[in-house]
Amino acid sequence: MQSRPKNDSKDMKCPKCGKPSLKRKESGVVCSFCGYILSPGEETRFRLYELLKQST
């Protein structure tokens, strides 16, 4: 049986660099590591992720 790799962080990761460093700013959701700005669909996923994270 294979075990799944442990994640250091439960935060949502940037689609471009893979780092868990997404932050909400005036211009939208931006990766504070590489500067990638999430597309509208990715931003919706991030909003849903934040809602689920608050409910647990």
ZITAJO-V658047 format. One record per pair of residues at least 24 apart in sequence whose C-alpha atoms are under 8 Angstrom apart, sorted by sequence separation. I is the first residue (numbers start at 1). J is the second residue. D is the distance in whole Angstrom. If there is no record, write none. Layout:
# ZITAJO-V658047
((I,J,D) (I,J,D))
This chain:
# ZITAJO-V658047
((12,46,7) (12,49,7))
